[in-house]
Amino acid sequence: MGFEAKAYQENHRTSYLLDNVRLEIDSWPLIPPYLEIEGDSVDEVRKTADLLGIAPNSLTSVNTTEVYTRYGHDLTAIKELHFTN
């Protein structure tokens, strides 16, 4: 097909289901693990966050690139992203 890889990125994900809401713990190199709460509505996400004791003002809807930016990394400039073992 002629495609060329633009980058290689490793990550680990642990998934849980709580009352039809998906809880995803994502681990990526260079940044701390973070929790994604994925539901069918904003209300579901907020209710689940409340159940887990997560304050509403700590919720965000940014993507992984923005998470990296918050920790001072430009993910688009990193061609290979590996965990160090």
C-alpha positions in Angstrom: 0.0 0.0 0.0 3.0 2.3 0.2 2.5 3.4 3.8 5.5 4.3 5.9 5.6 4.4 9.7 5.9 7.9 11.1 6.6 6.8 14.7 6.7 3.9 17.0 5.1 4.1 20.5 4.8 1.6 23.2 2.1 1.7 25.9 0.4 -0.6 28.3 -3.3 -0.5 29.1 -5.2 -2.2 31.9 -9.0 -2.2 31.3 -11.9 -2.6 33.7 -15.7 -2.3 33.3 -17.8 -0.6 36.0 -21.6 -0.4 35.4 -21.0 -0.2 31.6 -18.3 2.5 32.0 -14.8 1.6 30.8 -11.9 2.4 33.1 -8.6 2.4 31.2 -5.3 2.8 33.1 -2.8 3.9 30.5 1.0 3.7 31.0 3.3 5.4 28.6 7.0 6.1 28.7 8.2 9.4 30.2 4.9 10.3 32.0 3.0 8.9 35.0 0.1 6.4 34.4 -3.3 8.0 34.1 -6.9 6.9 34.2 -9.3 7.2 31.3 -13.0 7.0 32.2 -15.0 6.2 29.0 -18.8 6.3 29.1 -21.6 6.8 26.7 -22.4 10.2 28.2 -20.7 13.0 30.2 -23.2 12.2 33.0 -22.0 8.6 33.2 -18.4 9.7 33.3 -19.1 12.2 36.1 -21.1 9.8 38.1 -18.3 7.2 37.9 -15.6 9.7 38.8 -17.7 10.7 41.8 -18.1 7.0 42.8 -14.3 6.7 42.6 -13.7 9.8 44.7 -12.3 11.8 41.8 -13.1 15.5 42.0 -15.0 17.0 39.0 -12.4 19.7 38.6 -9.7 17.2 37.9 -11.5 15.7 34.9 -10.3 16.6 31.4 -11.0 15.4 27.9 -7.6 15.8 26.3 -5.8 13.2 24.1 -2.5 11.5 24.7 -0.6 14.2 22.8 -1.9 16.9 25.1 -1.1 14.8 28.2 2.5 14.6 27.0 2.5 18.4 26.4 1.4 18.9 30.0 4.5 17.0 31.1 6.8 19.0 28.8 7.2 16.6 25.9 6.3 17.1 22.3 4.9 13.6 21.4 4.8 14.5 17.7 8.6 15.1 17.7 9.4 11.7 19.3 10.0 9.1 16.5 10.5 6.1 18.9 9.0 5.8 22.3 10.0 2.8 24.4 9.8 1.7 28.0 13.2 1.2 29.6 13.6 -2.1 31.3 
